[in-house]
Amino acid sequence: MIRLLVCLLLPLAPLAAQSVHLSDAEALAIGRRIWKNECAGTVPGLTSWNRGEDFASLGIGHFIWYPEGKRGPFEESFPALVRTLEARGHKVPAWMLGPCPWPTRAAYMAEFDGPRLRALRELLAATVADQARFCAARLEAALPKMLAAAPKAERARIRANFYRVAGAPLGMYALIDYVNFKGEGTSPTERYAGQGWGLLQVLEAMGDGAPMPAFSRAADAMLTRRVKNSPPARNEAKWLPGWRNRVATYAGG
C-alpha cells in the first residue's frame, strides 16, 4: 500500500514535512493509470498540443510547456518535470531544458514525426514511474497550500476529507491524479466566474458517506461547474464526457 511516511493525523504545522513514498510497483501502477487517463495509454498521446491552446501538453500528466515569451492562466509544469528526470539520472537533451521550441501548434504538428518529438516520446515512455513520483511530489505540497487558501472555518473539514480519501483504496491514486489534472485550486488565475475547479474545491464540495464515491461525485460537480462558467469560445463542453469518465475511475468506475 502507498505510505505516508508520517502519521496522517498530525496537526497542520508539520504537514510540509510529510512525504508520499511510492514503491517502484506503486509508482508504475499509478503512472499507468494517469497515462491511460490523459493519453489513452498511447505513446503518441505523450506529446499533445490541443487545438485552441497556446502550449504543448506532455507526458503522462499532460504537463504544460509554454513557448518562449508566452504564458497563460494555467501553471507550467513540464520544465520542472524535465529537471526532475535529469536529477534522477535520465539523459535529457539540452533542447528540452529551455522553453518549448515550437512557437505555435502548427509548427509543432509539422514536426510531430521528427527526431525531437520522437526522442521526447521515447524519454516519456521510459520514465512513467518517475513521472508518477513527480506527480506525488506535487500532492505533498498541496494540502498546506490548500489549507492556507481556505477560510479558517472550512480548514478542519477540508483536511478531514483529504485524509478520508487518502486512507481509502484508490485514494492516493485519485488525489495524485486530480491535483495534477486540475491543480490545487489555489491559484486566482484558475477561475471562471470567480469559481475554481481544483482539488481544494473538490474537497470543499465532498459530501458524507463512503469517501471515494463522495470524492468522485464532487469532482464531477466541480468540472461540470467549470464548463458551465467557461468562456463559450473555448467550447469546453467537448471535454466534459472524458473528464467525467476519468473521475468515475476514482470510485472504481
Secondary structure, DSSP 8 states (H G I E B T S, - for coil): --EESS-TT--SGGGGG--EE--HHHHHHHHHHHHHHHHTT-SGGGEE--TT-SSEEETTTTEEE-BTT---SS---HHHHHHHHHHTT----GGGGSSBS-SSHHHHHHTTTSHHHHHHHHHHHT-HHHHHHHHHHHHHHHHHHHHHHS-HHHHHHHHHHHHHHHTSTTHHHHHHHHHHHH--S--TTS-BTTB--SHHHHHHH--SSSHHHHHHHHHHHHHHHHHHHS-GGG-GGGGHHHHHHHHHGGGT-
